[in-house]
Amino acid sequence: MRTKILIIEDNIQNMYMLSYLLEQNNFEIIQAFNGHDGIATAQKSKPDIILLDIQLPEMDGYAVARKLREIDKLKTIPIIAVTSYAMPGDKEKMLTAGANGYIEKPVNPDTFIDEMEQIINNISKEEL
């Protein structure tokens, strides 16, 4: 069975690129274009991994991560922030909100899958 990844990203070009890279590496992709839809989609589809942009309309990625961590059936799903927020403290703020990892945009198509898999492999059951 393929690993199911939910991408929560409002930028069409970023969504296309992430989806393409993941599909080429045999991942199943689910898409949501804002935080509210992302939370609803996560509850309905229970993905294996969530890729989350921070800068989203209506509800930012920090709020989305916190909300996902409040939902019992989603608490253990790894969340990886994929974002252009790269100011000092942004990574720590996202990890505190509930993310397990952080990849800066623009993503490097040659290394993105390896970066994502490395984060997933480094997550211990105690962190979830």
C-alpha positions in Angstrom: 0.0 0.0 0.0 1.3 3.4 -0.9 2.1 6.1 1.7 -0.7 8.7 1.7 0.4 12.3 2.0 -1.9 15.3 2.6 -0.5 18.5 1.2 -2.0 21.7 2.7 -0.8 24.5 0.5 -2.5 27.5 -1.0 -0.1 28.2 -3.8 -1.1 26.4 -7.0 2.5 26.2 -8.3 3.9 24.9 -5.1 1.1 22.3 -4.8 1.7 21.1 -8.4 5.5 20.8 -7.8 5.1 18.9 -4.4 2.4 16.7 -5.8 4.5 15.9 -8.9 7.6 15.1 -6.9 5.7 12.8 -4.5 3.7 11.1 -7.2 6.9 10.3 -9.1 8.1 8.6 -6.0 5.0 6.4 -5.7 3.3 8.4 -2.9 -0.5 8.8 -2.9 -1.4 12.5 -2.8 -4.4 14.3 -1.2 -4.6 18.1 -1.6 -6.1 20.9 0.5 -5.7 24.6 -0.3 -6.5 26.1 3.1 -6.2 25.2 6.7 -9.9 24.5 7.4 -10.1 22.2 4.4 -6.9 20.6 5.4 -8.2 19.7 8.9 -11.4 18.4 7.5 -9.6 16.4 4.8 -7.1 15.0 7.4 -10.0 13.8 9.6 -11.8 12.2 6.6 -8.8 10.5 4.9 -6.3 10.0 7.9 -3.1 10.4 5.8 0.2 8.9 6.8 2.0 12.3 6.6 0.9 15.9 6.4 2.9 18.5 4.5 1.9 21.9 5.8 2.5 25.4 4.6 2.7 28.1 7.3 1.4 31.0 5.3 -2.2 30.0 4.5 -5.4 32.1 4.1 -7.8 32.4 7.0 -6.0 30.0 9.3 -2.2 29.9 9.4 -0.1 26.8 9.6 0.6 27.2 13.3 -3.1 27.2 14.1 -3.6 24.2 11.7 -0.8 22.2 13.4 -2.2 23.0 16.9 -5.7 21.9 15.8 -4.5 18.7 14.2 -2.7 17.8 17.4 -6.0 18.3 19.4 -7.8 15.6 17.3 -7.2 12.2 18.9 -7.1 10.2 15.6 -4.6 12.6 14.1 -2.2 13.1 17.0 0.4 10.6 15.8 0.5 11.7 12.1 3.8 13.3 11.3 3.5 17.0 10.2 6.2 18.5 8.2 6.2 22.3 7.6 7.2 23.1 4.0 7.5 26.9 4.0 9.2 30.0 3.0 9.1 31.3 6.6 12.8 31.2 7.4 13.2 34.0 9.9 15.0 33.2 13.2 12.5 31.5 15.5 10.0 30.4 12.7 11.2 26.8 12.8 11.0 26.6 16.6 7.6 28.2 16.6 6.3 25.6 14.1 7.8 22.7 16.0 6.2 24.0 19.2 2.9 24.2 17.4 3.1 20.5 16.6 5.2 20.0 13.5 7.8 17.2 13.6 10.0 18.7 10.9 10.6 21.7 8.8 11.7 22.1 5.1 12.4 25.5 3.7 11.1 26.7 0.3 12.1 26.9 -2.4 12.4 23.1 -2.1 15.2 21.4 -4.0 13.5 18.9 -6.3 16.7 16.7 -6.2 16.7 16.4 -2.4 13.1 17.0 -1.3 12.1 13.4 -1.0 15.3 12.5 0.9 14.7 15.4 3.3 11.2 14.4 3.9 12.0 10.7 4.5 14.9 11.7 6.8 12.5 13.7 9.0 10.0 10.8 9.0 12.8 8.3 9.9 14.0 10.5 12.7 10.7 10.7 14.4 10.6 8.5 17.4 7.3 7.1 18.9 8.0 9.2 22.0 7.8 12.4 20.0 4.4 11.6 18.5 
